Amino acid sequence: MRWIVLLLAAGLAQAETTVPDAAWSQAWLDQAYLPRHAALTQSADALVAATKAFCAQPSVQGLEQTRQKWLLASQAWRSMDGAPAGPMVLERMGRKIDFRPTRPDDIEAAMNAPDASNAATRGLPAMEYLLWGNAQPKLQLAKLKQPERCAYLSQIATQVASNTHLLDQPWSVYRTELAAENPFFRENLLSEHINLLLASMTSLSKRMPTADGVKPEQFVEWRSGSSHAQFMAQLGGMSLALQAVLQRLRDDGAEPIAKQVQADLAKVQQNCQSLPANLAQSSVAARMSCSKSLATLKANIESKVGEQFDLTLGFTEGDGD
């Protein structure tokens, strides 16, 4: 009942349309959502282990291993954020483990006053700051040799992993509900998921500033220099979820629309993949090409896919956290 009330409150009611059956609905979850959740929890657990080992015996090698585990966990989260759904939205997972903008002063204060710890001083962005500083990676080992500082790093990693595991059971419940006799969740499946995909595309476009003279710190994950890898991870999650939408279009007799969306997606991947690892080093023209292709994909999904499925597209850009 809690799920039904929350989803209705989010405005997910849609116009009459073909309702996916239980097998198709669960298959979409099994293929596009549950594997990404498993990858996130596994990478978060690995990050906890690496952080604890590093703090037990700080070293250059241990710090580099912890950074690599952070990169994997962060990209796994970005993949989830590329196509959010169901429980991760209701639990506001983005706020819990990906609060932005990063607030270094608050993080520093929280280490000395545990009572000051809050969403802004925890999560993956806070870990990025502690592991790389303000793009000063060579200075961080000496800082993290301070027991209190490394303990705080380890505490954040543990919180991130704990929060990701909060969704283990809700995802299972959601899967069960998709096969329930009451068709509520199946009726809202396409509307909910496509709305959240569109919201994610909006957030992804903000990761690609197109103005001239953009400063490095205006790119998300500028501290770790992983802005491009993170962008592509989010795009990858989005692409995986879209495959079921494309199949649904074909099953619905809308092959031309499916081909158009597939071509649009391929163009986004082509234009965005070619950018350098550090997006701050990319040209305005290259970033503009990536951004425009993403905007075209989003526009065609809103108009052509939305019309084909007779969907109510009414989320705001903040609905996906």
Order of alpha helices (4+ residues) and beta strands (2+ residues): alpha-alpha-alpha-alpha-alpha-alpha-alpha-alpha-alpha-alpha-alpha-alpha-alpha-alpha-alpha
